[in-house]
């Protein structure tokens, strides 16, 4: 809330939040929309939204403020129906929340989820020239709050949309766990014969620097025009607005907390690049749409909630594995060091992971080994300790990311049983394992 002095000034000048004002202090002159003050600002700070979409906070003391134009005082997104051209391909947009579906709350200064997907789409007229879009809202959640239950619901809805005539599907989703969701959908969607594109944004859609609109345009282009029959993530390829990349859903990882180009293909290359003008170029091998396929897409959504991820680090207590064993967990994915190491022969023998891995494996717990290194692959044969870990019953997961291995094992166990899951874990199913890791896929 603004201070009493500011409130008195606004009343005298007939100014309300939402009005266009001119702020002048010394040689500084600013014209913009007066916004409500936030709890994060001092009460003597005026908040003004500039024409470029950014907000500035300016000290009221010693300044002059005058009304330029009255506004509506309404900070909601306008609503507008999208024009539909029957000649264009039909795609479905499934809205689930995340930063791409959020806006600033001017009472707190934070962001909150929009309630209607139409609020997001109102200022993207370009979409009406790319495809006929039907919009469905499943839920409005931050991705950190999602579980496998939401992934199951998304998979079932995607299958339904494709089987009912959608050429492709775009799923808007939060970015924090987007790579978990893309891996889950990759495994859950059987006989997929259409592009399924997950997209989101690092910055809320009412910020001047938002990446939301370009990401949606590029994702829609892939869903409407590509012949890719895979699940993937479409996000900015660089911090500029030059193009987006489409990364295979089992090979993507969020690599930065806030940059617009946060997602990278790990041990792989992006399948394709696309720019805001619709220029699409392919960059890697991929599964292609088969126009003669008659088989419907099915959602095989079984998922074990009894799989854990554990990081191995110096002085880590290996009895954590016993904790999960006693809790009747089905599987554990260990992020080892380097080629897939865990402590085997430390000076304190009780800190060796080897007997705990063997105990868990003997009790039927599937223990998968990945690496903390992100890039490269694990190898059970290079060093003696690696061979001992493998002999104790651990399964080395090649060049899978830990996140994909975790999702894959959870899905395999519930749909194939533990014996078959252990056999299938190191085998490539959805492009999650490459036969040979190429050096050029390493990103610094």
N, C-alpha and C positions, 0 to 999 in steps of 0.2 A: 504494500500500500504506500502511496505517496505521502510525503509529509503534509502537515496542515498548511504550511506556507504555499506549497505547490497546489494543493487542492483549492485554496483561496484564489490563486492566480487563474487556474483553469476555469473556475466559476465566473470570475470577473470577465474573462475573455470569451466565455461561451464555448470553451474547448472541452471535448470529450475524447476518451481513448477511441482510436479509429479514425480521428480527423487528421487531415494533412496540415502540418504546422511548419512554421519557419523558426528555427532556433538560431539565435545570434549571440555570440560572446566574444568580445574583442574583434579579431579579424576572422574568426571562424563563423561560417554560416552553413547551416544544415537544413535541408528540406526533406521531410519524410512523414511517415505515419506515426502518430503518438501511440505507443503501446502501453498496456498495463505494466506497472512495476512488478518485479518478482521478489520473492523472499530472499533471493541470493544477492540483491542489490541494496545499497543504502537508500533510505527513504528520500534523500535529496538528490537522487540520480534519476534523470529523465531517460527513458528508453525510447529510441526512435528507430523505426525500420526504414532503411534507405531503399531507393528504387531498385538496387541490385539484389535485394533480398536479405542483406545482412542487417543485424541490429547493432546500434551503438548506444553506449551508456554515457551520458554527459552530465556534468555537474550543473545543477540549477543555480548555484550561488553566483551572482553578478551577471546573469544572463537575461536575455529578452526572448519572449515567446509570443508568437501571434498566429492567429488562425488563417490558413490559406484556403482550405475547403473542408466542408463538413463530410464526414464519412458515415458508414452504416453502423460502426461500432460492433460489427459482427466479425469474429475471427475464424468462423468455420469456413471450410472449403465450400465454394459454390458447387452445386450439383448440376450436371448436364448429361443428357442421354447421348450415347455415342451413335454417330451415324453408321448405318450398316449397309454395305454394298453386297448384294447377293452374288455378285460375280467373283468375290474374293474367297479364299479358303476359310473354312470355319475352324476356329481354335477356341479352347476353353482356358480361362484364367481362374485359377483357384487361389483364393486369398486366405492366408493363415495368420497374418500379423507381422511382427518384426519392425525394425526401423523403417523399412520401406513403407509401412502402413502406420506411420506415426507423425505427430506434429508437436510443435512447442506448446506447452501449457504455460501461458503467461502469468499464471498465479504463482507457480513454483519455479519457473525457469527450466524445468525438466521436460521430457517428452512423454507422450502417452499414446496409446493405440487408437487409431480411428475405428469407428464403429461400422462404417459402410465402405466397401471397396470403391464405390463410385466417387468418393471423396479423393481418392488417389488418382483416378483416371481423368478427372474433369479437364485437366490442362495438357492432355497429350493428344491433340487432334490428329497427329501423324498416324496413330494406330488405326484410324478408320480407313486409311489408304493401304494398310498392310493386310488386314484380315477382318473377318466378321468375328467379333469376340463376345462370347457369353461369359458372364462373371458369376462365380459361385463363392460364397463365403462359408468356409468350414468352421473356422474359429478365429479369434484375434488374440494371439499369444506371443510373448517373447520366446525366442527359440531356446533360451536357457531353461524355460519352464516345460518344454516339450519332452515327452518320453516316447518309447516305442509305440504306445497306444495312439498317439497322434500320427506317427508315421504309418501305422496300419490304416487309419482313417483316410489319410492322403492317398495311399496306394489304391485302396478300394475305390475312391472317387475318381482317380486318374483312369483306372481300368474302365469304369463306367462311362466316362466322358469319351474315351477313344472308341469303345464298343458302340456308342451311340452317335458316331459320325464325326467326332472331332479329328481334324488332321494332325493336330499337335496340342500339347498342353503346357501352359506356363503356370508354375507354382510360385507365388510370392511368399517369402519365408524369412525369418530372422537369420542373420549371418553367423552368429556365434557357434551354432551347432549345425549349420547348413550342410557341412561335409559329412556329418553323421547321417543326416536325413537323405542326402543324395546316394550314399552307399546303401542305406536300407531300401530305398525305392529301387535301386539297381537290382538288388537280389529279389525283392518281393514281386516285381512285375515280370511275369512269365509270358513268353511269346510276344514281347513288345514289338510293335511294328509302326511306331510313330515317335517323333521327338518329344521328350519330356524335359522341360527346361526349368530349373530352379533359379530364381533370381531374387535379389534383395538390394539393400543399400546400406552404406556405411554412415550416411548422413540423412537426417529426416527430410521428408519431401517438401517442407516449406522453407528449407535453407537455400540460400543463393548458390552454395557449392554442392547441392545435393546431386548424387549420382543416380537417384531413383529413376528418373525419366528416361535417361539414355539406356540404363540397364533393361528397363521394361521394353523399350522400342527394339533393342537388339535381341532380347529373348523372344519377343513376338515374331521377329523376322525369322529366327531359326525355327520356331514352331510352325510357322506358316509356309516356309519356302524350302527348308533343307530336306534331304533324304536320309537323315540320321535317325536310326531306330535305337537310340540309347537314352539313358538318363544322364544329364549333365548340368553343370553350373555355368551360368552366363553372368559375368561381372566385368568391370573395367579391367583392361589389360595393362594400363599404365595410369599414372595419376592425372594425366590429361584426358580430354574427351576424344581421343583419336579413334579408339576402337574398343570392343569388348572381346573377350576370349570365351570359348565354350569348352569347358574342361570335363572329361569323363568323370561321372559321379563317384567312381571308386578310386580315382586318382587325385582328387582335389583336396586341398587343405587350406584353412585360413591361416595366413602367415603374418598378419599385422593387425594390431588392435583397431586402427582408425583410418589407414590409407584406403583410398578408393580402389586400388589394385591389390587388395589384401589376399586374394585367392591365387594359388599357384598349382600347376600340375606337378605332382611329385613322381619322379622317376618315369616321366612320360612327357609328351607334348600336348598342348591343347588340340582338340579335334578340329576346331575351326576358329576363324576370326570373323567378326562382323562389325560394320560401322553404322552410324546413325542414319546413313543414306541407303542402307539395305545391301551394301556390297558384302558378299559372303565369300570367303576363301577357305578351302579345306587345307588342313595342315598335318593330318595324321590318318592312320587307318581307322576305320569305324564300321560298325554293323549298319548295313543299309536297309532302307524300307523295301519290303517286298510287296509290290502292288497286287500280286496274285495270291497273297496269303489269305486264306479264309478263316483260319483259326482265330478265335477271340482272345484278347488279352485277359489274363487271369491274375488276380492278386493273391499270392501265396504268402500270407502274413504271419504265420507262426513265428514266435520270437521268445527266446528264453530270457527272463529277467535275472537269471542266476549266472551271469558271466561278469567277471570283474577285470579291471585294468590296474596293474601294479607297476610302479617304476622302481627299477633296481638302481641303487646309488651307494656310494661308500658309507659303510656302517649301517646300512639298512637292515632292519631286523627281519630275517627270512621267515620267522614264525607267522608273519602275516598270511602266508600261504596256508598254514594250519587253521587260521581263523576262517578262511573261506571254505576250506575242506570240511570243517566242523559245521559250517552253516549250510552244508549240502549244495554248494555251488557246482554248476555243471562244467564251468570252464574259467580259466584265468589267462589273460593276455599280459605277458610281461614285456615291458619296454626295457630291453637290455642295453648295455653300452656297446659301442662299436659294431662288430659283426654279430652281436647277439650274446654278449658275455653277461654273466652274473657272477658274484663272488663264489669261487669254488674251493680255493685253498688259502683262505686268509690266515693271518697269524693267530687269531682267535677262532678255533675250529667251530665253535658254536654259531659263528656268523656265516658259515658256508650255506649256500642255498641248495646245494646238491641233494642232501637227504630229504629236504622239504619238498623239492620238486618230485623226487622219486615217490615219496609218501602220497602226494596228491595224485600223481599219475596212477599209482597202484590202486588207489581208491576210486578210480574212474573219472577223475577230474581231467579235462583236456587242458594242457598247459601249452599255450602258443608263445613263441618268442619273436619279438620284433625289435627294432632299434630306435634309440632316442635320436639318432643322427639325422632323421628325416629323409635325407637322400642316400641312395645306395641300397644294398641288400644284406640281409643276414646270411651266414654260411655256417653250417654245422661241422664242417670238415677241416677248416684251416688250422685251428689250434687244438691242442689236446683237451683243454677245458671245454671247448665247444663240443667235442666228441663225447665227453663225459656227460654233459647236459643232455645231449640228444639221446645217449644210451639210457639215461634216467627216465626217459619217456616224453621229453619235451618235443614239440613240433615246431620246426623253423619255418617262418612265414614268408620266405623269399623277400621281395621288395614291396610288400604291402605296407601301407601306413598302419600304425597302431590302431587308429580309429576305424579304419576299414576292416582290419582283422577282428576287432571287437564286435562290430556289427555283423560281420559274416559268420563268426562262430555262434553268436546268439541266434541267428536265423537258421543256420544249418542244424543245430542241436534240436530245435523244436520241430523242424520239418522232416529231418532224415534220421533222427536218433543219434546217440552219442558215438556209437561205433563207426557209422558211416560219416558223421561229421568230422571225426578225427582224420579219416582218410581223405576227405574232400578239402579240408582247410588249406593245405599247401598247393592245391590245384587251381588253375585259373578258370573262373566261371564267367565273370563280367568285365574282363579287362583289368582286374585288380592286380594281376601279376604279369610282368613282362618277362619274356624269355631271356632277355639280355638288357641290362640297364645301360642306357646310352649316356655318355659323358655330357652331351650338350643339354641334357634335361636338368643339369645342376644349376640352380639359381643362387646368386649371391645377393 
